[in-house]
Amino acid sequence: MSKHFQEEHQAFRRTVKTFVEKELVPNVDQWELDETFPDWVFKKAGDLGIHGAHFKEEHGGLGGDYWLSIAKGEEYAGINAAGVGMGLLVQSDMATPCIADLGTKEQIEEFLKPALAGDRIAALGVTEPDAGSDVAGIRTTAKRDGDDYIINGAKTFITNATRASFVTLLCKTDPEAGYGGISIILLPTDTMGFNVSKKLKKLGNHSSDTAELHFEDCRVPARYLLGDEGKGFYYLMQNFQTERLVAAATTLAGCQRALDRSVQYGRERRAFGKPIIRREVWQHRFVDLYTELEAARQLTYAAVERYNEERYEKGGALSFETVKMISMSKLFVGQLSSKVMDECLQFHGGMGYMDETFISRAWRDSRLIRIGGGTDEVMRYAIAKIMGL
């Protein structure tokens, strides 16, 4: 454990671990088949204060620092189905942090507090059919009409989409203004003209519901604008850092579990007269993987330390150096995760290819880290830009 995990963090970790082991793990196999998990999971996590780990007490949170959320993400890796953890992290670390940063008192009361309590389920609406990594290319528009905005467009690959009660939605309020014409609007899903147009089937993360959304003349009050009009792109870039950081930490914990469980399997599985872990070739491969895992963890924890200092201790914006480290962490962890899961699956041989084996699900689920929240290519571009290359 990092020196940054004090007793309060460890006590919170134990709460999350108990919740995961008692409430979630016994059900995840069925939820994977159902391709969703029940809404009570959000409410239970809210009752335990898990969603609100790093949020201010006046917002309904625990008032902790970001190390609490890192502990949470690491324990979510124990769910053994990344889709459930994904849905919960969208609620707490992707769709809601910008509300805490920018929201009016009324927005916090109407959207943030109920989300942290698990009474309202949140989704983050960014990606579109023709705009993924190119966020500036979104086409969903929000046109001012008196005291309202009228929203038209579509979003895709949206987690929690089929049951969300509101969407933190990225729109173009001025299609001619480029990056400066993008805004964030909180859109309740009971708004007339909103509909879930299609639930999507995915390679992995089966237990998270993912869907396409459609907006046709959705009229929402202008008071649902988050922050200033035209600054949504810049707000989102700050929000992305939270998403990338917790995703890296959660993925690392998943890699740790995959390696540990594979080593245990190798102690029990015998071939040619002895346990397969006694084969020198595999010993060396696992040593390399554990070494790279530790290097990735140190990079990620260093990024968390900088993030925590700048956002929670100093209360300011993130420096370019911190953004660079977060981007490096996500890039490195994503590539390492693919390597770890592939080697662990290979180590299991034919059993690794069977759906009943934990590693087949972990292998499928792990691939998303290199796409969601910024692809490997986008991470390299962001790092190169900061480095002046």
Residue pairs with C-beta under 8 A, 6 or more apart in sequence:
1 10
2 67
2 301
4 67
4 301
4 304
4 305
4 308
5 13
5 67
5 71
8 64
8 68
9 64
9 67
9 68
9 71
10 71
12 53
12 62
12 64
12 68
12 71
12 72
13 71
13 72
13 74
13 75
15 48
15 49
15 50
16 48
16 50
16 71
16 72
16 75
16 76
17 75
17 78
19 44
19 45
19 48
19 50
20 75
20 76
20 78
20 79
21 78
23 41
23 44
24 41
24 79
24 84
25 78
25 79
25 80
27 37
28 37
28 79
28 80
28 81
28 84
28 207
31 37
31 38
31 81
31 83
31 84
31 207
32 81
32 83
32 206
32 207
32 361
33 206
34 207
35 199
35 201
35 206
35 207
35 209
36 162
36 163
36 207
36 208
36 209
37 83
37 84
37 87
37 207
37 208
39 121
39 163
41 84
41 87
41 88
42 51
42 87
42 88
42 91
42 118
42 121
43 117
43 118
43 119
44 118
45 51
45 88
45 91
45 118
46 52
46 116
46 117
46 118
46 119
47 117
47 118
49 61
49 62
50 72
50 88
50 92
51 61
51 88
51 91
51 92
51 96
51 115
51 116
51 117
51 118
52 59
52 60
52 61
52 62
52 92
52 116
52 117
53 61
53 62
53 64
53 68
53 69
53 71
53 72
53 92
54 61
54 62
54 64
54 65
54 66
54 68
54 69
54 312
55 61
55 62
55 63
55 96
55 100
55 112
55 116
56 63
56 100
57 63
59 100
59 108
59 112
59 113
59 116
60 112
60 113
60 116
60 117
61 100
61 116
62 68
65 308
65 312
65 313
66 245
66 304
66 307
66 308
66 311
66 312
67 304
67 308
69 92
69 93
69 246
70 245
70 246
70 249
70 304
72 92
73 85
73 89
73 93
73 246
73 247
73 249
73 250
73 253
74 249
74 250
74 252
74 253
75 253
76 84
76 85
76 88
76 89
76 250
76 253
77 85
77 250
77 251
77 253
77 254
77 256
77 257
78 253
78 257
79 85
80 358
80 361
80 362
81 206
81 207
81 361
81 365
82 204
82 205
82 208
82 254
82 362
82 365
82 366
82 368
83 204
83 205
83 206
83 207
83 208
83 365
84 207
84 208
85 250
86 159
86 205
86 208
86 368
87 159
87 160
87 207
87 208
87 209
89 243
89 246
89 247
89 250
90 122
90 123
90 124
90 159
90 160
91 115
91 118
91 121
91 122
91 160
92 116
93 242
93 243
93 246
94 124
94 239
94 242
94 243
95 115
95 122
95 123
95 124
95 160
95 167
95 168
96 111
96 112
96 115
96 116
96 122
96 168
97 239
97 242
98 168
98 184
98 226
98 227
98 235
98 236
98 238
98 239
99 107
99 108
99 111
99 112
99 115
99 168
99 186
99 226
100 108
100 112
101 227
101 235
101 238
102 184
102 226
102 227
102 235
103 111
103 112
103 226
104 223
106 223
107 186
107 223
107 224
107 226
111 120
111 122
111 166
111 186
114 120
115 121
115 122
115 166
120 165
120 166
121 160
121 163
121 164
121 165
122 160
122 164
122 165
122 166
122 167
122 168
123 158
123 159
123 160
123 161
123 164
123 166
123 167
123 168
124 158
124 159
124 167
124 168
125 140
125 155
125 158
125 167
125 168
125 169
125 170
125 187
125 213
126 135
126 138
126 155
126 170
126 236
127 155
127 156
127 157
127 158
128 137
128 138
128 139
128 140
128 153
128 154
128 155
128 156
129 154
129 156
129 212
130 137
130 139
131 137
131 138
131 139
132 157
132 375
133 374
133 375
133 377
133 378
135 170
135 182
135 233
135 236
136 178
136 179
136 182
136 233
138 153
138 170
138 171
138 172
138 182
139 153
139 172
140 151
140 152
140 153
140 154
140 155
140 169
140 170
140 171
140 172
140 215
141 151
141 152
141 153
141 171
141 172
141 173
141 175
142 149
142 150
142 151
142 171
142 172
142 173
142 183
142 185
143 149
143 150
143 151
143 152
143 173
144 173
144 222
145 219
147 221
147 222
148 219
148 220
148 221
148 222
149 171
149 173
149 185
149 219
149 220
149 221
149 222
149 224
149 225
150 217
150 218
150 219
151 169
151 171
151 185
151 187
151 193
151 215
151 217
151 218
151 219
151 220
152 215
152 216
152 217
152 218
153 171
153 215
154 197
154 212
154 213
154 214
154 215
155 161
155 167
155 169
155 212
155 213
155 215
156 200
156 212
156 213
157 200
157 210
157 212
158 167
158 210
158 211
158 212
158 213
159 208
159 209
159 210
160 208
160 209
161 167
161 196
161 199
161 209
161 210
161 211
161 212
161 213
162 196
162 199
162 209
162 211
163 209
164 189
165 188
165 189
165 190
166 186
166 187
166 188
166 189
167 186
167 187
167 189
167 213
168 184
168 186
168 226
169 184
169 185
169 186
169 187
170 182
170 183
170 184
170 232
170 233
170 236
171 182
171 183
171 184
171 185
171 232
172 181
172 182
172 183
173 181
173 182
173 183
173 229
173 230
173 232
174 180
174 181
174 230
175 181
177 230
179 233
179 234
180 230
180 231
180 233
181 230
182 230
182 232
182 233
182 236
183 225
183 226
183 227
183 228
183 229
183 230
183 231
183 232
184 225
184 226
184 227
184 232
184 235
184 236
185 220
185 224
185 225
185 226
186 220
186 224
186 226
187 194
187 215
187 218
187 220
187 224
188 220
191 218
191 219
191 220
192 218
192 219
193 215
193 216
193 217
193 218
193 219
194 213
194 214
194 215
194 218
195 213
195 214
195 216
196 211
196 212
196 213
196 214
197 211
197 212
197 213
197 214
198 211
198 212
199 209
199 210
199 211
200 210
200 211
200 212
202 210
203 364
203 367
204 361
204 364
204 365
204 366
204 367
204 368
205 364
205 365
205 368
226 232
226 235
227 235
238 317
238 318
240 373
240 374
241 307
241 318
241 322
241 323
241 326
243 373
244 326
244 327
244 329
244 330
244 373
244 374
245 300
245 303
245 304
245 307
245 326
245 329
245 330
247 330
247 369
247 372
247 373
248 296
248 300
248 303
248 326
248 329
248 330
248 333
248 334
248 369
249 300
249 304
251 333
251 334
251 337
251 366
251 369
252 293
252 296
252 297
252 300
252 333
252 337
254 337
254 362
254 365
254 366
255 293
255 296
255 333
255 336
255 337
255 340
255 341
255 366
256 293
257 362
258 340
258 341
258 344
258 358
258 359
258 362
259 286
259 289
259 290
259 293
259 340
259 344
261 344
261 358
261 359
262 286
262 344
262 347
262 348
262 359
263 277
263 286
265 347
265 348
266 275
266 276
266 277
266 282
266 347
267 275
267 277
268 275
269 275
269 276
270 276
276 282
276 347
277 283
277 286
282 347
285 343
285 347
289 339
289 340
289 343
292 336
292 339
293 336
293 340
296 329
296 332
296 333
296 336
299 325
299 328
299 329
299 332
300 329
300 333
302 325
303 322
303 325
303 326
303 328
303 329
306 319
306 321
306 322
306 325
307 318
307 322
307 326
310 316
310 317
310 318
310 319
310 322
311 318
320 386
321 386
323 382
323 386
324 382
324 383
324 386
324 387
327 374
327 379
327 382
327 383
327 386
328 379
328 383
330 369
330 373
330 374
330 379
331 376
331 379
331 380
331 383
333 369
334 369
334 370
334 376
334 379
335 370
335 376
337 366
337 369
337 370
338 366
338 367
338 370
340 366
341 359
341 362
341 363
341 366
342 363
344 352
344 359
344 362
344 363
345 352
345 353
345 359
345 360
345 363
346 352
348 357
348 359
351 357
352 359
352 360
352 363
353 360
354 360
355 361
370 376
374 382
